[in-house]
Amino acid sequence: QVQLVESGGGLVQAGGSLRLSCVASRRTFSSYTVGWFRQAPGKEREFVAATSRSSSIYYADSVKGRFTISRDNAKNTVYLQMNSLKPEDTAVYFCAADDVVTVPMMGRSTEYNYWGQGTQVTVSS
């Protein structure tokens, strides 16, 4: 079992930045693939970014060049640095983890068994 806790969400103006954190309860977190997903009101959950245990990184086209995912295994933490935020980035952001996700499947939410509770990001225009 892995428990995940997200933090760092908030209200920011368009063009601003936020850094989300996802802290895991498990010491072997370095062996997990970790993904960030988001869900806006009335929309399906969508992939944002992911980092594998081998440090492969994958971004959704909508955030490429603006968001950066990174991990600090010593702190059992994965970060999502979000720059140049747009109103359409407004959503609840979730981190997810699993130790059996393969690199080609990192963008699929159904591949992850462990999820955090989410953190709200609101970008005003």
C-alpha positions, -999 to 999 in steps of 0.1 A, spaced: 0 0 0 11 35 -8 -5 66 5 -1 98 -15 -6 134 -3 -7 163 -27 -1 199 -18 7 232 -34 -25 240 -52 -41 274 -50 -54 305 -68 -30 322 -93 -34 346 -121 -29 336 -157 8 336 -165 17 327 -129 34 296 -115 27 270 -89 46 239 -77 27 209 -66 41 182 -44 32 146 -40 46 129 -9 44 91 -6 43 70 25 64 42 11 102 42 14 106 22 -19 89 51 -38 118 52 -61 106 20 -77 72 35 -86 61 53 -117 43 85 -107 19 104 -127 0 137 -124 -36 138 -137 -62 166 -136 -99 168 -137 -119 199 -144 -156 203 -136 -178 183 -160 -148 168 -177 -130 135 -176 -98 130 -158 -68 137 -181 -31 129 -181 -7 157 -174 28 142 -168 45 111 -155 80 100 -145 90 63 -144 113 46 -120 139 46 -148 134 84 -151 116 83 -184 94 114 -185 62 120 -206 40 151 -209 7 158 -223 9 180 -254 -12 207 -236 14 212 -209 47 205 -228 71 233 -224 52 248 -195 52 221 -168 81 201 -154 78 169 -134 107 159 -112 113 135 -83 134 135 -51 135 99 -41 153 107 -8 122 127 2 97 103 -14 84 133 -33 74 140 -69 69 176 -80 50 193 -107 63 228 -115 37 246 -135 47 278 -153 28 301 -177 -5 289 -163 -36 294 -183 -73 295 -172 -78 261 -189 -53 246 -165 -79 250 -138 -87 216 -123 -82 193 -94 -48 178 -97 -41 142 -86 -9 123 -83 -10 86 -88 16 58 -84 22 22 -92 51 -1 -94 39 -21 -125 32 7 -149 52 3 -181 66 33 -199 42 30 -228 13 31 -204 23 60 -182 -4 82 -196 -33 59 -188 -50 65 -155 -63 30 -153 -28 17 -149 -24 33 -115 -37 18 -83 -27 44 -58 -41 79 -58 -39 110 -37 -69 131 -26 -62 159 -51 -53 195 -48 -73 224 -64 -56 246 -89 -75 277 -101 -61 301 -127 -79 334 -131 -79 353 -163 
